[in-house]
Amino acid sequence: MWRAFWSLVVIQSMNSLNEKGVQFLLIALGIWQGTALQYPLSVLIVLPFVVFSPLGGWVADRYCRTRLLQGMVLLQVVALSGMTLGLFAQSVGVAIAFFTVFCVQAMFFSPAKKGLVKDMVGSHYIGFASGILEISSMLALLLGQIVALGVVYGLLSRWGDGSGWVAAGWPCVVCTLLAVGVFVLSLFLPRFPVFGRRPFSWEICWEHVAQLRLLWNDRVLRFSEVGIGYFWFIAGVMMLIALQMAQDAQGSANSSSMHFMQILGQQRDSASLIAWISGGSILGGALASCLCARSIRTGLTTLGGVGMCVSCLALVWLPYGHPLFYVALSLAGCMAAGYLVPLNALLQDHADDDKRGDVIAAGNLVDCALGMLAVAVQLGMRAMGLSGQAQCAVLAAGSAVVTLYLIRELHCHKRS
């Protein structure tokens, strides 16, 4: 089944690459038009996970996950084709409408792909496989963001300031063609038994509380999701802190007197700062995956939690731009990913086979909610006048609290 697993890695990586790539194509187009699209697009990405989470979990448990994944990849082709038509027709409304379709398919895609991991590799290798799936997704998201901004910046430089629509449209054509190839690859994935038997009822669509209760009532699922959710919270805050530091160092990128090419260039420079964090995350995830190759090593969670505290404290004292500042950024990402891998594996392995989709969907709901909370918290700290370094001190304190909680819960889990 390892050949099928590596095919799944490619499929989900391309889904993540296309998602982030077309998002930043639209952001770049918004900058060209003088419109701030980054905030509504960020909401559109997480909104389906909040609204349709119970339905997504039920579908992943009730029907063949392979067929569901294939259907969502095909829907991705349709969404990207519609976005491409919208861009060449110079209709940002049509492009955003089809981007919304893309976001909805991503919500149904997530529990299907994660639910397939244990089916493909079993409990023995789920730590390694889950980690590989996470780091490949992180790498794809990073590449999608950086490549999209870089390509649009390069095409505008070559074709001139009036070529914004085609500068965004042709990269979208490439994304669509890649999605077609991924759909063909998905047709070769094996199918697995379906364990869920619950018939559909309209109540499923608003069973958010019942779905979350699956996580809360099981101690292992509860503390696993607390740790996973905190990872996405701190990742969201750290990204925004890094952008604030870059913006403070470069000057505001929102001045109406600035040329949009200058703004795009600053956005591209900010993406390179995010690359330091993401690069560390990829390295940490790869190391943790190798260490969890034959068993789930929950001790890595403790090590990663302590490492997050130390690296956040280092960022408090290191001046922006110092070589060690970038090392600390990478260390923060590395430790956070190493902390995440065993918790993700534990959550997927501990969930019952007939409820795995519901558990994963509930986890996605919590992760997205905490991701939105991260935006509010960072904006709040910024509004209070806290510098980036002071905000890192707050994160260090939060990481310490969560790490102590996880140490206690993991100790109780081992004793039982």
N, C-alpha and C positions, 0 to 999 in steps of 0.2 A: 504493500500500500504506500510505500515511500514515494514511488513515482507519482501517484495521485496527490500526495501531500505537497510535493514540490510544484506540481501544476497549480494547486490551490494557492500556494504562495505567490506565484506569478499572477494569477487571476486577481487576487485581492490587492496586490501591489499596483497593478495597472488601474484598478478601480480607484485606489487612493490617489495615484498620480494624476489621473484625469479629473478627479473631484477637486483637488487643490489647484491643478493647472487651470481649469476653466474658471474657477473662482477668481484667481488672480488675473486672468485675462479680462474678466469683467471689471475688476478693481482698476486695472490699468486703463481700460476704456473710460471708466468713470473719471479718473484723473485727467485724461485727455479732454473730456467734456466739461470738466470743472464740477463734477458731482461726486460726493462721498458715498460710494456704494459699499465700502467695506463693512459697515455696521449692519445694514439690512441683509447683506449676503451671509454674514456670520450668524445672524438670527435664523435665516432660512436653513442653514446646515443643521442646526440642533433642534429646530422646532418639530420636525417629523418624529424624532426620537422621544420627544415629550408627549406629543399628541397621540401617536399611533403605537407606542411601546407595547401595550397588552396585545394588540392585534398582531404585531410582528412576532411576538413570542409564541402566540397560539399557532400561527401559520407554520413556524419553524418546527414545532412539535407535532403538528397534525398531518403534515404532508412531507413528502420526500425532500430532504434538504438539498440534495443535488439538483433536483428539478427546479426547486425554488431559486437556487443560485443561478442556474442557467437562464431562468426567466428574467431575473433582475439584470443580468449582464446584457440580455437582449434589449431590455427596457433602457439600459444605459446607452446603447447604440441609437435608439429612437430619440432619447433626450439630447444627445450630442448632435445628432443630425438636425434637430429642431433649433438648437442654439446656433449652429452654423448658418442655417437659413436666416435666422433672425439677425445675425451680425452682418451678413452680406446684403440683407434687405434694409440695413441701418435702422433696425427697430430694437431698442434696448429692452422694451417691454416684453417682446416675444422671447428674446434671449433669456431674460430673467424667469419667465414663465417655464421654459424648458429646463432651466437650472433648478427650479423648484421640483420638477419631475425627477431630476437626477438625485436630489436630496432625499426624496421619498424612497426611491429604489435603494439608496445607500442604507436606509433604516431597515428595510427587509433583508438586504444583503448581509448585514452584520451578524444577526443570530444564526443565519444559515451557515456562513463560513466558519464561525467559531464553534458551532455545534458539530461540524464535520470533523474537527481536529481529533477528538477522542474516538470517533468512529474509524478514522484512518490509522491512528498510531496506537490506540489503547492507553490505559492508565500509566503503563511503564515508561513511556516516552513523552507523555503529555507536557512535562515541564520544558523539555527541549523544543518540542514542536510549537507550543504556545509562545515561547520566547521568540522563536524565529518569525512567527507570524506577526508579532508586535513590532519587532525591529524593522522588518521589511516594510511594514506599513508606515512607520516613522520616516524611513529613508525615502519612500515614495512621496509622502506628503512634503518633505523638505525639498526634494528635487522638483516637484510640481510647482511649488511656490517660486523657487529661485529661477528655474528655467522659463516659466511664464513671464516673469518680469524682465528677465534678460532678453528674451526673444522679442517681446514687444518694444523694449527700449532700442534694440538693435535694428528692427525693421523701421521704426519711426526715424531713427538716425539716417537710414539709407534711403527711405522713400519720401521723407519730408513730413512736416507737421500735419498736413491734411489727410494723411493715410491711416488714421486711427482705426477705422472700421475694418479695413483689410488686414491691418497689422494684428488685430485680434482674431479676424475670421480665419486666416490661413492656418495658424496654430490649432484652431478648433477643428479644422479639417483633419489635421494629423491625429488629434486625440480620437476623432471618430473612427479613423482607419485602424488605430491601435485597438479600439474597443471591438471592432469586427473580428480582428485576430484573436482577441481574448475569448469572444463568444465561441469561436470555432474550437479553441482549446478546451473550453468548459464542456463541450459535448462528449469528451472522452473520459470524464470523471465517472467513477463507479457509483452505483446507488446502494443505499444501506436501508435496513429495516426501519419502519416507522413505529414508534412506541406510543405516541399520543393517540387517544381515542375520543377525546371530548368533542362533541358536535358543536357547530357554530351557533352562537346566540348573540344578539345585539349587545347584551351586557358585557361581553368580552371587550368591546371597544372602550369602555370606561372603567375597567378593572385595575386602574393604576395602583390603588391602595392594596388590593388583594395580591397583586403581583409583587409589590414591595414587601408584603408580609412574608413571602417565600424567603426573602433574604433575612428579614429581621428575626423570624422565629427559629432559624437554624444558626447556632452559634458560629460554626465554621464559615458559613456563607456570609454571616453578618460582619465578622471582623475582616474577612477577606475583602469584601466590598468597601468597608471603611478605608482600608489601606489603598485599594485601587482608586476609589473616588478622590482621596487626598492627592494621589499622584496627578490626576488630571486637574485638580484645583491648583496645586503648586506649579504645574507646568504652564497653565494659563496665566497665572500671576507673573511667573518668571519671564515669560515671553513679553508681556506688557511692560514689565520693569526694564527689560533690556531695550525695548523700543523707546521708552521714556528717556533712558540714559543716552541713547544714540541721538534722539531728537534734541535733548538739552545740550549735548556737545556740539551738534551741527547747526543749531538754531531751528526755529519753528519751520516745519514743512507745510504750514497751512496759510502762509502769507499770500494774499491775492496778487501781490506784485511779482511773485515768483513764477517763472516759466514752467509749464507742466513737465518739460523734459528734466528740469532741475529737480522737481518733486519726484519724478520717477527714478532719477538717479539716487536720491536720498532713500527712497523705498528699497532700492536694490542694495544700497549699503547697509540698511537695517537688516535685510535678509541675511547678509553675510554674518551679522552678529548672532542671529538666531541659529545660523549653521553651527556655530561653536557649541551651543547648547544641544542641538539635535545630534551633532556628531558625537558628543559625549554619551548621549542617550543610546545611540546605535552601538557604540563600543561596549557600554555597560550591559545592554541587552544581549549582545552576542556572547560576552563572557558568562553572564548568568545562565544563558541557554545551554552553553557547553557544560557548566557545572551541574545543571539539572538534567543532563542527558539521560540518566538512568533512574533518577528519583527526584522528587520535589524537595529541594533543600530550603526549608523555610528560614534557616539561619541567615540566609542572604538578605532577608527582609530587615532583620535587626542591623546588620552591617550597613545596608543601604540607607536606613533611617538615620543612623549616626552620621554617615557620610554626608547626607543632605544638610544636617545641622551644621557640621563643620564647614562645608563649602559655602553655605549662606552667610555664616559668620565671617569667612574670609572675604566675601564680597563687600561686607560692611567696611572693612579697613583698606582694601586695595583700591587705588585710584583708577577711574575709568581710563582705558587705553593702555594701562601697564600690561606687559606680557603675562604676568601672573594673574591679572584680572581675567584674561581669556582662559587660562588654565583652570581657574576656579569655576568659571561658567561651564566648561566642559566637564569638570569633576561633579558639579551639581547634576548635570544631565546624566552622567555615568552612574552615579549612586542612585538616582531616582529610578532609572531603568532597571538596575540590578535589584532594587527593592520591589519593583512591580512584577517581574517575571514569575517568581514562585507564587505570589498571591493570585495572579491570573490563572496559573495552572491549577492551584488548589480549588479555586471557585469552579472551574469547568469540570474538574475531576469529581468533586464532591456532589455536584448537582445530580439528581435522579435523571435517568435517561428520558423519561417521559415528561420531565419538567425542565430539561436543560435549556430549551429555547426561551421559556418564560424567565428563568434565572438570568440568562445572558441579556435578555431584553430589559429586565428590571435593573440590571447593572448598568446598561447603557443609559437608562433614564436617570439614574443617580449621577453617573459621570457627566452627562450633559447639564443637569441642574447645577452641579458643582462648577462646571466650566463657565456657566453664565454667572454664578456667584463670584467666580474669580474676577470677571470683568468688573462687576459692581464693587468688589472689595478694593481692587487696584485703583479704580477711578476715585473711590472714596479716600484712599490714602493719598492719592495725588491731590485731590481737592483740599485735603487738610494741610497741604504744603510739605508732606514728607518727601525727602529726597529718595532716589533709588537705593542708596545705601541703607537708609533708615527702614525702608520697606523690606529689604533683605533681612534685617534684624527681626522684624515681625515674623517673617517666614521661618527663620531659624527657631523662634520660640514655638510656633505652631508645629513644626516638624518634630520638635522634642516631645511635645504632648502626645502626638499621634504615635510616635515610635515607642514611648513608654506604654501606651495602651496596647499596641500590638505585641510587645514583649510579654506583657502579662497574659494576653489571650493565647499566644502561641505556646507559652509555658503550660497553661491549663489544658490546651489541646493535646500536647505531648503526654501529659500525665494521664489523660483519659484514654 
